[in-house]
């Protein structure tokens, strides 16, 4: 996979957060149904639906107009707007695109730029469009002028407005109360840290090609929180449609439809089919804004109508930051030893100092321990053997051997715990990351050298389970210590 220049220059990359499985499953179902419905609509119409306001990239660049947006030759920029919560996917965003994404971008530009606008992370100064993600439209393009631009005048029905502190009228959509409600609702809905979106394919719609994805949280639940809280506070919402997908526009058909090839829609359908369920990459979005947004989200257009509210979220959750620190810093377990050191010692004890029961002879064989530890006592096993003999020379039954094995397992566990409590490893605690590398390198050999333990499982597995429990205990203590009780 390839990343953006900004991402490549970063010294520390956030960990990939897994997708929200339940939400992803629903979204994939929506995308499958959406593809079928959109394909039928396009086939019925026999053509794509073009936005005649724009000049296609190829024509615009060929004519050398700077910038010329309208077909009529009017060089005025596009002033159409909606009011939305959005995030711009520019060079400052952590993006990890796949080769398939770059291939798709190239083919859109080479094969379809004469008939529309291509959207990319770093578009050219003239034409094209800026890659972005719209979380929710608060006011659609058809209603923006009435609901946002025009203040309440003599006819209250012409706009939804409120009175500002200075006595002037302003749109309710731009009031501090409204902006606070939307931002707080998203936080309550789970958008309190950067959201990871894995773009998992494309969907062809009548106006162009969309890149669709699955996020790391249930974004539709967050959208519903916004809708419900606005309603509870009697605040307006003018969604043009209920958005229940995660998408970014890759290509938008533009120009005079009369001059387009008759098979344009067929060619685009074939391209969409090819990339239907292809992994295109992952982005981490933590910068959001509430404000006017244009169709192309070009920088000079967004600067002309700046957002009313902007905020930046932390890239990692508190738990992710804590776990990262556990790996990079010295962390003590409740036993006083580092988790990696403890796991290594436990593995040595349990893989080399094990008891193997011979089911055929009913005998217990005890291996010697490592040089730095005294061997575990086998006298209890011998005593148990003698106590269970009905007469001299009588062999142990398989059931008796099994009981002895369970007793010996408890004894070994108790002695291992005693050894852990007395180990003096505070002055030589290794870094967690290098220790884990060494641990992983020895995993293969340990599995092969380990005989069956008295519990019937490999020593390595038991050591890892004990390590996990000890680390969980330490984290529970840390959570309790840093919890602010109100």
FILUM-892874 format. One record per residue: x, y, z of N, C-alpha, C in turn. Coordinates in steps of 0.001 Angstrom, whole numbers, padded with zeros to 6 digits, always signed. Layout:
XYZXYZXYZ;...
This chain:
+000832-001191+000000+000000+000000+000000+000867+001242+000000;+000340+002329-000557+001071+003576-000601+000373+004591+000267;+001145+005519+000816+000583+006540+001659+000871+007908+001097;+000178+008881+001653+000348+010243+001187+001693+010780+001625;+002192+011845+000973+003463+012423+001383+003471+012852+002828;+002355+013436+003270+002294+013868+004663+002365+012695+005598;+001689+011618+005243+001703+010439+006102+003071+009799+006118;+003746+009797+004974+005053+009165+004895+006072+009901+005746;+005885+011209+005857+006845+012002+006618+006624+011907+008111;+005499+011393+008521+005180+011317+009941+006086+010310+010630;+006531+010636+011845+007410+009733+012572+006645+008652+013296;+005396+008874+013628+004643+007838+014304+003260+007755+013720;+002893+006553+013293+001615+006358+012638+000623+005753+013615;-000621+006199+013616-001614+005589+014494-001893+004158+014084;-002208+003344+015065-002519+001956+014783-003826+001865+014018;-003935+000839+013189-005164+000633+012436-006252+000139+013361;-007322+000904+013468-008436+000501+014321-009374-000384+013513;-009811-001491+014092-010696-002391+013320-012029-001734+013024;-012683-002210+011975-013998-001690+011627-015032-002158+012630;-016132-001429+012706-017252-001807+013561-018016-002914+012841;-017879-004157+013339-018362-005324+012592-019857-005257+012297;-020663-004947+013306-022117-004922+013101-022499-003850+012079;-021892-002667+012212-022172-001591+011266-021678-001938+009870;-020489-002552+009782-019928-002920+008480-020823-003917+007759;-021362-004871+008506-022245-005868+007897-023479-005209+007287;-024075-004270+008027-025252-003569+007516-024903-002711+006305;-023744-002047+006374-023341-001184+005262-023105-001990+003990;-022485-003149+004105-022262-003981+002924-023603-004394+002299;-024586-004674+003140-025910-005011+002609-026518-003814+001880;-026348-002625+002468-026866-001412+001834-026179-001189+000484;-024861-001372+000450-024126-001140-000799-024553-002122-001888;-024752-003382-001519-025189-004369-002509-026553-004003-003087;-027461-003605-002212-028799-003216-002670-028733-001934-003489;-027859-001022-003091-027708+000255-003778-027163+000047-005192;-026205-000848-005338-025649-001129-006664-026733-001637-007602;-027546-002555-007111-028605-003122-007949-029615-002059-008354;-030028-001258-007392-031033-000232-007670-030502+000825-008632;-029278+001289-008406-028698+002326-009265-028454+001807-010680;-028005+000566-010802-027760+000007-012133-029057-000073-012942;-030125-000488-012286-031409-000576-012981-031876+000805-013426;-031680+001819-012580-032104+003174-012928-031302+003723-014111;-029991+003468-014113-029144+003959-015196-029467+003242-016503;-029668+001936-016427-030008+001173-017632-031350+001615-018209;-032282+001928-017340-033590+002379-017806-033484+003718-018526;-032681+004647-017940-032512+005967-018568-031636+005894-019807;-030716+004944-019840-029831+004792-020989-028749+005840-021079;-028511+006571-019999-027493+007609-020012-027168+008024-018589;-026042+008697-018402-025686+009274-017102-026339+010647-016969;-026466+011118-015739-027061+012432-015493-025938+013429-015228;-025759+014376-016144-024641+015302-016085-025014+016590-015365;-024005+017173-014707-024147+018501-014116-023676+019506-015160;-024577+020233-015828-024194+021104-016950-023458+022357-016524;-023398+022615-015219-022740+023848-014772-021240+023795-015034;-020644+022597-014902-019195+022477-014980-018710+022137-016383;-017493+022589-016647-016777+022177-017852-015893+020997-017450;-015914+019910-018213-015062+018755-017884-013596+019139-017795;-012844+018364-017039-011425+018662-016817-010658+018840-018118;-010832+017892-019041-010045+017917-020274-010337+019168-021094;-011598+019541-021211-011958+020727-021989-011453+021992-021325;-011572+022031-019997-011159+023215-019252-009654+023434-019384;-008892+022381-019188-007439+022508-019283-007001+022821-020714;-007702+022216-021698-007339+022453-023085-007595+023883-023513;-008658+024488-022934-008993+025866-023308-008122+026878-022589;-007455+026419-021503-006563+027305-020765-007289+028355-019958;-008533+028094-019568-009290+029048-018771-008898+028939-017299;-008763+030078-016607-008303+030075-015214-009127+031048-014371;-009997+030534-013482-010721+029286-013676-012012+029588-014400;-012477+028754-015250-013741+028940-015949-014627+027752-015632;-015720+027988-014934-016527+026883-014448-017795+026671-015277;-018385+027730-015768-019687+027597-016413-019544+027376-017909;-020457+026590-018441-020443+026321-019885-020693+027592-020684;-021394+028517-020094-021714+029752-020808-020489+030625-021028;-019389+030263-020368-018175+031067-020497-018012+032042-019354;-018998+032101-018460-018904+032975-017296-017791+032451-016388;-016806+033280-016082-015670+032822-015286-015929+032938-013789;-017117+033284-013389-017433+033342-011957-017398+031927-011384;-016928+031811-010155-016817+030499-009525-018189+029994-009100;-018238+028722-008805-019483+028075-008394-019834+028513-006977;-020950+029213-006812-021347+029690-005490-022470+028848-004880;-022766+027712-005453-023780+026832-004879-023220+026168-003627;-024029+026103-002581-023567+025570-001315-024649+024732-000636;-024155+023846+000226-025014+023187+001207-024392+023456+002570;-025088+023119+003651-024514+023234+004995-024299+021814+005507;-023051+021483+005829-022741+020085+006126-021685+019960+007207;-021664+018782+007822-020553+018361+008670-019649+017511+007790;-018421+017947+007588-017562+017266+006624-016115+017265+007075;-015327+016475+006368-013879+016405+006600-013186+016366+005246;-012242+017259+005043-011516+017347+003781-010352+016355+003797;-010253+015530+002761-009177+014539+002671-008069+015117+001804;-007248+015949+002431-006150+016589+001704-004826+015970+002133;-003711+016632+001831-002395+016068+002131-002088+016017+003620;-002865+016700+004447-002625+016664+005890-003237+015434+006549;-004033+014681+005802-004738+013527+006355-003883+012268+006216;-003946+011430+007230-003238+010147+007212-003984+009188+006290;-003492+009024+005077-004127+008158+004070-003183+007043+003669;-003725+005847+003548-002940+004693+003124-003681+004033+001963;-003398+004522+000757-004086+004028-000429-003407+002783-000967;-004191+001912-001566-003666+000710-002193-003310+000989-003651;-002635+000045-004263-002316+000176-005686-003592+000231-006524;-004630-000472-006050-005902-000471-006781-006504+000931-006826;-006369+001684-005740-006891+003057-005724-006183+003916-006762;-004865+003837-006790-004101+004645-007753-004407+004220-009189;-004632+002934-009383-004991+002454-010720-006353+003001-011134;-007300+003006-010203-008636+003536-010493-008573+005031-010804;-007807+005775-010031-007656+007212-010285-007059+007468-011674;-006075+006683-012038-005442+006852-013352-006425+006580-014480;-007201+005523-014343-008139+005174-015408-009269+006198-015524;-009726+006741-014417-010752+007782-014473-010228+009010-015218;-008976+009358-014931-008401+010531-015585-008139+010278-017067;-007603+009100-017391-007237+008807-018780-008451+008551-019669;-009463+007864-019134-010572+007408-019968-011827+008274-019866;-011985+008997-018746-013272+009670-018543-013166+011159-018234;-011968+011726-018169-011846+013155-017854-012514+014068-018888;-012638+013673-020161-013354+014562-021096-014831+014709-020792;-015342+013871-019902-016790+013888-019665-017152+014180-018206;-016174+014606-017396-016509+014887-016009-015339+015350-015175;-015568+015449-013863-014580+015922-012908-014066+014751-012082;-012755+014645-011940-012155+013631-011074-011783+014268-009735;-012020+013526-008658-011736+014004-007310-010520+013266-006764;-009590+014010-006187-008368+013407-005678-007925+014104-004396;-006909+013511-003758-006407+014070-002503-005725+015406-002707;-005080+015579-003854-004428+016861-004167-004773+017242-005598;-005942+017852-005814-006396+018202-007164-005593+019355-007740;-005612+019517-009063-004932+020651-009698-005651+021951-009370;-004977+023083-009537-005589+024380-009196-006850+024673-010002;-006906+024133-011210-008046+024409-012080-008815+023125-012323;-010134+023183-012155-010984+022036-012422-010871+020958-011379;-011405+019786-011717-011385+018610-010836-012101+018900-009520;-011816+018104-008501-012474+018264-007216-011617+017717-006093;-011866+018205-004890-011116+017803-003702-011798+016607-003042;-011035+015563-002793-011572+014399-002099-012022+014809-000694;-013190+014350-000281-013734+014723+001020-014754+013690+001465;-015128+013767+002742-016172+012904+003283-017207+013772+003987;-018460+013635+003578-019563+014362+004208-020257+013441+005192;-020208+013820+006465-020847+013011+007496-022365+013156+007441;-022834+014394+007342-024280+014638+007256-024515+016026+006674;-025517+016159+005833-025950+017468+005342-027045+017992+006259;-026806+019163+006806-027797+019791+007682-028806+020594+006871;-028353+021140+005750-029213+021842+004794-028729+021463+003396;-029621+020994+002556-029234+020591+001211-029006+021786+000298;-028431+021514-000858-028162+022577-001836-029433+023342-002235;-030571+022703-002459-031763+023452-002888-032268+024446-001836;-032034+024172-000546-032578+025008+000523-031568+025966+001134;-030310+025901+000694-029268+026659+001378-029515+028164+001320;-029809+028690+000152-029988+030142+000038-031099+030641+000945;-032192+029893+000995-033339+030332+001790-033088+030182+003280;-032534+029048+003669-032412+028733+005092-031175+029309+005753;-030127+029563+004983-028878+029997+005588-028497+031414+005169;-028544+031706+003873-028093+033012+003399-029048+034142+003775;-030336+033893+003568-031303+034957+003798-031679+035047+005268;-031598+036232+005820-032040+036442+007187-033550+036591+007220;-034082+036385+008370-035526+036525+008507-035930+037983+008280;-036852+038172+007344-037325+039526+007046-038779+039634+007455;-039572+040241+006615-040972+040401+006961-041726+039090+006930;-041311+038175+006079-042002+036898+005950-041208+035831+006676;-041668+035419+007827-040965+034431+008644-040908+033082+007964;-041779+032863+007017-041819+031558+006366-040705+031385+005354;-040034+032492+004995-039010+032374+003952-037718+031781+004485;-037496+031854+005787-036265+031286+006319-036436+030905+007774;-035613+029956+008213-035574+029574+009616-034489+030401+010254;-034856+031373+011107-033864+032298+011641-034075+032500+013122;-033057+033067+013755-033132+033402+015172-032496+034756+015370;-032657+035323+016558-032117+036640+016854-030794+036502+017578;-029767+037117+017051-028445+037050+017658-028367+037981+018856;-027244+037946+019594-027079+038757+020797-027079+040251+020487;-026665+040626+019287-026611+042050+018954-027943+042580+018431;-028974+041736+018466-030279+042177+018037-030577+041925+016585;-029549+041524+015811-029781+041244+014397-030262+039811+014227;-030880+039578+013093-031366+038230+012805-030273+037418+012129;-030217+036142+012450-029283+035250+011810-029953+033891+011636;-029405+033108+010737-029949+031784+010524-029749+030943+011771;-030788+030198+012129-030688+029313+013292-029599+028268+013090;-029310+027936+011837-028306+026917+011558-026894+027384+011897;-026682+028680+012037-025357+029210+012343-025242+029703+013774;-026274+029528+014571-026255+029994+015953-025334+029114+016795;-024715+029665+017845-023867+028855+018732-024615+027665+019330;-025876+027876+019668-026671+026784+020231-026768+025616+019255;-026977+025927+017988-027111+024878+016974-025780+024162+016751;-024708+024925+016605-023397+024335+016375-022960+023468+017545;-023230+023952+018774-022892+023161+019968-023672+021853+020000;-024940+021930+019649-025788+020736+019674-025269+019681+018698;-024886+020102+017507-024404+019148+016509-023081+018533+016945;-022136+019369+017376-020831+018849+017780-020942+017936+018996;-021717+018356+020006-021883+017532+021204-022583+016214+020889;-023533+016263+019977-024250+015042+019606-023310+014032+018955;-022406+014502+018121-021449+013598+017490-020513+012980+018522;-020120+013781+019513-019270+013253+020577-019998+012179+021367;-021251+012455+021719-022059+011466+022437-022253+010218+021577;-022368+010407+020273-022576+009290+019365-021340+008443+019107;-020197+008826+019674-018991+008019+019546-017863+008663+018783;-018108+009826+018174-017060+010492+017405-016246+011394+018335;-015555+010768+019294-014731+011514+020242-013252+011376+019931;-012916+010529+018964-011548+010406+018453-011624+010259+016936;-010474+010324+016305-010444+010193+014858-011100+008907+014390;-011814+008992+013288-012513+007830+012741-011678+007210+011623;-011561+005883+011644-010855+005159+010592-011885+004661+009580;-011666+004973+008321-012577+004512+007262-011783+003670+006274;-012213+002444+006084-011610+001581+005074-012528+001575+003858;-012046+002135+002775-012845+002175+001552-012787+000795+000880;-013961+000174+000782-014036-001242+000414-014629-001482-000966;-014692-000457-001810-015241-000649-003148-015864+000618-003684;-016614+000481-004772-017254+001627-005411-018701+001292-005750;-019486+002349-005939-020876+002232-006391-021094+003287-007467;-021623+002879-008598-021946+003823-009670-023356+004345-009468;-023486+005677-009417-024787+006323-009326-025007+007128-010603;-026168+007697-010744-026511+008378-011997-025597+009558-012298;-025040+010184-011266-024208+011368-011470-022719+011075-011509;-022320+009848-011178-020891+009553-011186-020539+008332-010367;-019290+008286-009917-018761+007118-009208-018424+007487-007774;-018934+006678-006840-018687+006889-005416-017769+005809-004877;-016886+006195-003989-016066+005256-003235-016753+005042-001885;-017081+003802-001542-017841+003521-000325-016961+002781+000676;-017228+003006+001964-016361+002422+002983-017087+001973+004229;-016301+001367+005113-016799+000907+006413-015941+001567+007487;-016565+002191+008480-015827+002946+009494-015545+002130+010750;-014772+002743+011651-014415+002093+012906-015453+002283+013993;-016532+002990+013705-017634+003126+014657-018949+003103+013883;-020035+002926+014616-021356+002900+013985-021761+004339+013671;-021386+004801+012494-021601+006203+012146-023081+006510+011985;-023899+005542+011588-025334+005794+011466-025976+006018+012827;-025455+005360+013850-025941+005620+015209-025594+007046+015631;-024389+007504+015263-023990+008880+015573-024865+009880+014822;-025177+009591+013579-026068+010474+012816-027448+010537+013457;-027936+009413+013936-029251+009398+014581-029248+010210+015869;-028129+010213+016582-028030+011038+017796-028167+012502+017434;-027524+012926+016341-027646+014320+015887-029102+014635+015565;-029744+013785+014796-031144+014029+014411-032056+014099+015628;-031889+013181+016556-032768+013137+017729-032563+014327+018651;-031311+014714+018860-031049+015834+019773-031484+017165+019162;-031336+017309+017851-031870+018515+017213-033382+018579+017379;-034034+017459+017196-035487+017418+017364-035892+017705+018809;-035160+017125+019764-035482+017336+021184-035334+018797+021586;-034408+019494+020925-034168+020907+021257-034902+021865+020318;-035833+021317+019521-036623+022130+018592-035744+022933+017636;-034667+022311+017177-033766+022938+016226-033992+022320+014847;-033836+023106+013782-034212+022637+012441-033194+021675+011833;-033650+020922+010868-032811+020035+010083-033434+019908+008697;-032659+020205+007662-033158+020170+006292-032334+019197+005439;-032246+017961+005891-031530+016949+005099-032228+016736+003761;-031491+016748+002671-032122+016461+001378-032524+014990+001258;-031815+014127+001980-032145+012697+002056-031468+012153+003309;-031961+011039+003796-031376+010430+004991-030137+009642+004567;-028999+010174+004896-027733+009555+004509-027426+008389+005438;-027336+007171+004883-027018+006004+005705-025827+005231+005139;-024984+005904+004335-023795+005253+003791-022564+006097+004124;-021398+005524+003876-020125+006240+004026-019493+006289+002636;-019436+007478+002044-018968+007572+000666-018161+008837+000416;-017324+008773-000583-016592+009936-001089-016673+009905-002612;-016962+011048-003201-017091+011122-004660-015720+011007-005320;-015625+010117-006309-014402+009966-007092-014524+010601-008473;-015730+010608-009022-015929+011118-010378-017347+011644-010502;-017480+012819-011120-018793+013435-011306-018942+013825-012778;-019971+013306-013417-020230+013611-014825-020592+015085-014963;-019956+015761-015914-020171+017201-016085-020110+017572-017556;-020751+018659-017872-020721+019152-019240-022023+018885-019979;-022001+019171-021258-023185+019015-022107-023378+017538-022436;-024471+016982-021975-024730+015561-022184-024896+015216-023667;-025269+016193-024486-025474+015936-025912-024169+015554-026615;-023057+016008-026079-021785+015718-026719-021069+014514-026133;-021737+013756-025282-021101+012600-024652-021353+011331-025443;-020435+010361-025337-020629+009089-026037-021907+008392-025567;-022550+007709-026476-023798+007025-026148-023567+005861-025179;-022343+005317-025189-022062+004166-024328-021296+004557-023066;-021322+005846-022705-020587+006293-021516-021052+005546-020275;-022359+005395-020121-022882+004721-018927-022478+003250-018900;-022375+002628-020060-021972+001217-020128-020512+001069-019732;-019678+001963-020193-018258+001926-019849-018035+002172-018359;-018795+003102-017811-018668+003369-016377-019186+002196-015545;-020232+001522-016017-020745+000357-015296-019723-000771-015285;-019014-000954-016387-017976-001984-016438-016842-001651-015481;-016442-000396-015426-015385+000020-014502-015823-000179-013054;-017073+000202-012757-017591+000042-011399-017659-001423-010999;-018020-002276-011950-018081-003713-011667-016702-004262-011341;-015705-003777-012035-014332-004241-011830-013818-003905-010439;-014212-002717-009922-013740-002280-008603-014846-002359-007545;-015814-003186-007789-017012-003246-006945-016694-003524-005476;-015886-004537-005214-015545-004912-003834-014031-005000-003659;-013345-003964-004069-011883-003930-004008-011441-002989-002883;-010483-003441-002087-009943-002602-001020-009142-001458-001631;-009575-000233-001394-008940+000947-001978-008030+001682-001006;-008136+001356+000278-007261+001993+001250-007997+002454+002484;-007247+003027+003400-007786+003468+004694-007373+004905+004966;-008284+005682+005527-007985+007050+005939-008346+007210+007415;-007631+008102+008086-007918+008430+009485-008309+009902+009536;-009578+010169+009815-010100+011540+009807-010316+012026+011232;-009674+013120+011580-009855+013698+012917-010076+015214+012884;-010185+015786+011673-010466+017213+011532-011838+017380+010883;-012736+018050+011579-014109+018202+011091-014518+019669+011119;-015536+019976+010319-016044+021342+010272-017530+021335+009966;-018196+022359+010470-019605+022599+010172-019673+023919+009425;-020172+023866+008210-020239+025101+007447-020623+024859+006004;-020590+025908+005205-020950+025790+003791-019963+024895+003051;-020484+024105+002128-019637+023219+001327-020109+023267-000121;-019151+023329-001031-019470+023360-002456-019441+021945-003017;-019835+021803-004275-019832+020487-004897-018426+019922-005004;-017455+020797-005326-016095+020308-005550-015190+020463-004344;-015597+021253-003359-014824+021470-002128-013399+021939-002444;-013237+022732-003511-011926+023278-003824-011538+024338-002800;-010258+024499-002561-009782+025365-001483-010251+026809-001650;-010202+027352-002893-010610+028748-003060-012118+028918-002851;-012894+027869-003112-014336+027944-002854-014624+027882-001361;-013921+027003-000648-014146+026865+000796-013663+028103+001552;-012603+028740+001045-012123+029962+001686-013097+031121+001496;-013823+031097+000378-014803+032164+000118-015978+032077+001079;-016317+030882+001524-017395+030683+002497-016858+029806+003623;-016119+030400+004551-015437+029615+005597-016431+028934+006538;-016008+027855+007182-016897+027127+008095-017219+027938+009342;-018365+027639+009925-018767+028314+011153-018146+027675+012385;-017729+026419+012278-017143+025697+013407-016145+024668+012881;-014958+024650+013483-013944+023655+013146-013402+023063+014444;-013101+021769+014427-012496+021156+015605-011647+019962+015182;-010703+019623+016036-009794+018513+015768-009854+017530+016927;-009963+016270+016615-010084+015210+017613-008745+014508+017810;-008529+013903+018986-007310+013093+019152-007337+011900+018210;-006172+011498+017746-006091+010391+016788-006350+009054+017477;-005896+008915+018722-006041+007658+019445-006982+007809+020620;-007654+006715+020976-008488+006687+022170-007584+006591+023395;-008086+006929+024600-007259+006782+025810-006727+005368+025997;-007535+004357+025700-007075+002981+025872-005973+002648+024876;-006086+003160+023630-005044+002914+022642-003735+003573+023055;-003808+004782+023602-002606+005471+024065-001973+004732+025229;-002823+004230+026150-002315+003500+027303-001617+002209+026871;-002243+001469+025960-001646+000228+025484-000346+000484+024739;-000290+001599+023994+000934+001952+023285+002055+002243+024277;+001719+002921+025374+002723+003221+026389+003213+001958+027075;+002317+000988+027226+002725-000278+027837+003819-000947+027012;+003727-000815+025690+004705-001458+024818+006003-000671+024732;+005932+000645+024839+007111+001482+024617+007805+001921+025889;+007155+001787+027034+007727+002235+028288+007833+001076+029258;+008579+001307+030325+008720+000275+031336+007443+000175+032156;+006849-000991+032156+005624-001202+032918+005805-002352+033868;+005419-002179+035128+005559-003212+036136+004240-003946+036320;+004315-005263+036447+003121-006032+036749+002954-006074+038252;+001864-006674+038723+001611-006744+040157+002661-007582+040858;+003403-008415+040136+004446-009234+040751+005763-008474+040855;+005834-007287+040265+007051-006505+040324+007962-006703+039142;+007602-007590+038225+008434-007846+037051+007735-007349+035807;+008525-007067+034761+007899-006672+033512+007179-007854+032915;+006103-007567+032158+005311-008656+031595+006129-009551+030688;+006988-008956+029873+007777-009765+028942+008769-010656+029684;+009455-010098+030711+010407-010872+031489+009705-012015+032217;+008552-011704+032787+007802-012720+033519+007372-013856+032605;+006898-013502+031403+006457-014532+030466+007620-015441+030085;+008796-014855+029899+009954-015651+029524+010327-016624+030625;+010306-016152+031892+010655-017023+033011+009632-018129+033199;+008356-017763+033049+007318-018781+033184+007444-019842+032105;+007765-019406+030902+007906-020360+029810+009062-021323+030074;+010170-020806+030628+011306-021666+030941+010942-022692+032006;+010215-022231+033019+009836-023141+034099+008898-024223+033603;+007895-023805+032854+006846-024746+032484+007203-025620+031289;+008173-025191+030465+008545-026011+029314+009666-026988+029637;+010540-026624+030611+011664-027491+030945+011443-028307+032210;+010637-027790+033103+010434-028447+034388+009020-028975+034437;+008737-029954+033641+007396-030511+033535+007372-031940+034012;+006191-032412+034278+006003-033805+034694+005255-034534+033611;+005780-035643+033184+005166-036427+032124+004691-037759+032698;+003403-038027+032582+002822-039249+033131+002829-040334+032078;+003423-041434+032399+003435-042598+031505+002186-043410+031785;+001182-043279+030900-000090-043962+031136+000054-045484+031132;+001050-045956+030421+001200-047408+030347+001789-047984+031624;+002739-047257+032254+003406-047778+033450+002916-047129+034733;+002179-046011+034594+001700-045325+035791+002804-044642+036541;+003865-044234+035844+004990-043600+036486+005024-042126+036141;+005627-041337+037019+005781-039914+036794+007243-039590+036600;+007571-038941+035468+008952-038573+035184+009093-037071+035340;+010006-036627+036177+010199-035207+036457+011498-034752+035835;+011428-033759+034914+012634-033221+034303+013291-032225+035235;+014599-032024+035087+015311-031054+035914+015023-029661+035417;+015059-028694+036314+014762-027318+035976+015973-026592+035461;+015803-025320+035086+016923-024505+034592+017935-024258+035688;+019189-023909+035355+020262-023769+036337+019943-022769+037430;+019223-021703+037133+019034-020659+038137+017894-020950+039109;+017252-022090+038975+016160-022437+039868+016364-023845+040407;+015968-024054+041660+016078-025392+042232+015016-026284+041605;+015227-027574+041463+014228-028470+040870+013016-028594+041758;+011873-028699+041114+010646-028899+041868+010684-030249+042558;+010197-030294+043780+010234-031525+044569+009337-032583+043963;+009883-033826+043894+009092-034951+043403+008724-035904+044523;+009088-035525+045748+008801-036418+046875+007320-036597+047086;+006538-035487+046796+005099-035614+047006+004506-036616+046045;+005078-036673+044820+004583-037641+043853+004892-039054+044300;+006173-039274+044839+006537-040611+045288+005692-041042+046468;+005451-040066+047403+004607-040394+048551+003215-040781+048108;+002698-040047+047115+001349-040363+046642+001313-041721+045993;+002410-042098+045292+002455-043413+044672+002425-044500+045739;+003234-044309+046807+003296-045334+047850+001983-045440+048600;+001350-044271+048840+000101-044289+049593-001023-044921+048836;-000942-044999+047521-002016-045547+046726-001757-046985+046295;-000662-047590+046774-000372-048984+046458-001107-049887+047443;-001897-050814+046952-002572-051760+047834-001595-052783+048391;-000592-053142+047604+000412-054110+048032+001682-053823+047271;+002878-054304+047864+004140-054054+047162+004105-054617+045754;+004664-053830+044851+004754-054285+043461+003535-054011+042639;+002442-053532+043253+001230-053243+042496+001390-051911+041751;+001023-051918+040492+001172-050711+039671-000007-049782+039833;+000238-048489+039573-000838-047507+039611-001788-047715+038457;-003071-047527+038700-004050-047549+037620-004000-046217+036886;-004602-046161+035709-004623-044908+034945-005378-043828+035694;-006454-044163+036375-007223-043169+037125-006391-042584+038255;-005650-043485+038984-004813-042997+040074-003733-042058+039549;-003144-042448+038395-002122-041580+037805-002691-040228+037444;-003948-040181+036971-004581-038909+036623-004756-038023+037830;-005154-038621+038997-005316-037841+040231-003991-037271+040667;-002937-038117+040581-001606-037644+040961-001196-036473+040072;-001526-036606+038769-001180-035534+037849-001836-034227+038222;-003108-034233+038607-003803-033012+038999-003200-032428+040265;-002870-033297+041262-002253-032809+042496-000904-032173+042208;-000131-032830+041351+001185-032300+041022+001070-030974+040272;+000020-030840+039419-000191-029577+038710-000387-028440+039702;-001183-028680+040735-001411-027641+041747-000108-027306+042467;+000673-028349+042794+001930-028114+043495+002895-027301+042639;+002982-027660+041349+003866-026914+040448+003424-025461+040353;+002105-025241+040222+001595-023876+040123+001937-023069+041371;+001772-023687+042559+002077-022980+043800+003556-022617+043869;+004419-023581+043469+005836-023291+043536+006248-022238+042516;+005616-022269+041326+005918-021237+040330+005545-019861+040853;+004392-019763+041498+003973-018476+042071+004950-018025+043153;+005426-018972+043974+006390-018613+045008+007678-018086+044389;+008109-018739+043276+009328-018287+042609+009152-016872+042051;+007984-016602+041479+007727-015267+040908+007834-014197+041977;+007267-014485+043184+007277-013503+044267+008688-013215+044763;+009587-014214+044640+010937-014034+045161+011942-013611+044108;+011517-013545+042823+012456-013162+041761+012900-011714+041940;+014198-011468+041793+014731-010116+041900+015085-009620+040501;+014070-009063+039806+014293-008640+038417+014043-007154+038220;+013877-006406+039294+013535-004991+039150+014666-004186+038507;+015918-004616+038749+017043-003844+038236+017419-004195+036804;+016773-005194+036248+017129-005608+034875+015888-005862+034054;+014978-004877+034085+013721-005035+033357+013937-004644+031901;+013632-005530+030960+013858-005223+029540+012737-004389+028977;+013003-003758+027826+011930-003083+027106+010958-004116+026582;+009661-003749+026605+008642-004731+026226+008757-005135+024765;+008999-004166+023873+009009-004485+022444+010144-005434+022057;+011449-005166+022466+012497-006109+022116+012275-007476+022733;+011764-007495+023974+011526-008781+024610+010513-009589+023845;+009493-008904+023329+008473-009630+022567+009047-010195+021279;+009992-009441+020653+010619-009963+019445+011381-011234+019754;+012129-011208+020902+012877-012394+021292+011944-013529+021627;+010825-013183+022293+009849-014207+022655+009253-014859+021428;+008910-014045+020410+008332-014592+019189+009345-015465+018450;+010639-015074+018503+011649-015840+017795+011837-017216+018398;+011569-017329+019724+011756-018607+020391+010495-019439+020456;+009387-018882+019947+008108-019577+020058+008129-020925+019355;+008679-020946+018135+008666-022171+017345+009433-023273+018037;+010660-022937+018530+011456-023955+019186+010848-024427+020477;+010224-023496+021229+009620-023876+022500+008493-024853+022312;+007692-024629+021262+006568-025527+021013+007043-026937+020691;+008176-027021+019964+008664-028322+019576+009334-029032+020736;+010047-028269+021616+010780-028886+022715+009889-029237+023882;+008743-028601+023989+007892-028809+025152+007234-030183+025088;+007404-030951+026180+006648-032193+026314+005281-031863+026834;+004391-032834+026872+003049-032599+027408+003171-032238+028872;+002553-031144+029302+002631-030752+030695+001628-031543+031511;+001712-031377+032823+000806-032118+033691-000630-031707+033489;-000844-030518+032920-002219-030087+032657-002708-030549+031293;-001783-031121+030498-002172-031608+029181-002033-030570+028091;-001489-029376+028397-001326-028334+027383+000120-027910+027324;+000522-027244+026251+001911-026818+026095+002259-025747+027107;+003514-025768+027580+003939-024788+028578+003835-023373+028083;+004096-023157+026803+004037-021809+026238+002638-021232+026331;+001639-022037+026014+000260-021549+026065-000123-021147+027474;+000285-021974+028459-000035-021665+029850+000683-020406+030306;+001942-020262+029872+002698-019068+030247+002057-017811+029681;+001609-017889+028441+000958-016732+027833-000340-016388+028543;-001088-017409+028971-002344-017151+029673-002092-016481+031012;-001053-016957+031738-000709-016330+033016-000245-014895+032808;+000546-014675+031751+001004-013321+031461-000168-012400+031180;-001128-012901+030406-002293-012094+030064-003078-011701+031303;-003272-012662+032217-004040-012375+033431-003328-011351+034305;-002004-011477+034411-001259-010530+035238-001308-009123+034655;-001218-009012+033324-001291-007690+032697-002686-007089+032850;-003719-007929+032781-005078-007430+032981-005271-006905+034398;-004664-007585+035360-004754-007114+036747-004100-005748+036900;-002934-005586+036248-002244-004305+036340-003046-003183+035691;-003638-003473+034530-004432-002449+033854-005655-002073+034671;-006254-003046+035342-007408-002753+036188-007016-001823+037337;-005841-002056+037883-005364-001182+038946-005121+000232+038431;-004508+000331+037259-004245+001650+036673-005539+002393+036361;-006528+001659+035837-007812+002311+035541-008453+002852+036813;-008389+002069+037878-008967+002519+039139-008220+003745+039680;-006889+003739+039534-006095+004827+040060-006372+006140+039334;-006558+006074+038019-006735+007283+037220-008204+007651+036988;-009108+006924+037579-010542+007247+037413-010931+008423+038297;-011596+009393+037740-012089+010543+038500-013537+010265+038919;-013732+010022+040186-015078+009756+040685-015774+011078+040982;-016949+011233+040463-017686+012501+040617-018848+012303+041582;
